[in-house]
Amino acid sequence: MNMGEKIDQLFDLRARKKELQTKLKDLNKEIQSLEYEIIENMEDTGLDKVSTDSGTVSMKVELYPSVDDQEAFIEWCYENGRPDMIQKRVSSRAFREYFEETGEFPEGVKAYDRKKLNIRRK
């Protein structure tokens, strides 16, 4: 397969992937909507578990955090010995902006070059 054929195949595969992702997104919306309806029905009837020939569903409530003051939260984590609550990920965009401005990396951060193809459809 020559380079042109490989590029054409790449565009074809990416188009097929995008089509599948769209279908998957629609399917996930449908699943989420149906799950919400089932939860409402279970709450209305006072049930926390329902079984059918297909299987069993049970409703569970989990508490999820949402940070509304990042600086206060980070300070709290370190003051209380809980830095494990902070996800250890560097924002690529913020890192690149800082590097472009200063020409240096923040302390404790390494970087590597990742090669990637930029692809645009005609």
Secondary structure, 3 states (H helix, E strand, C coil): CCHHHHHHHHHHHHHHHHHHHHHHHHHHHHHHHHHHHHHHHHHHHCCCEEECCCCEEECCCCCCCCCCCHHHHHHHHHHCCCHHHCCCCCCHHHHHHHHHHHCCCCCCCCCCCCCCCCCCCC
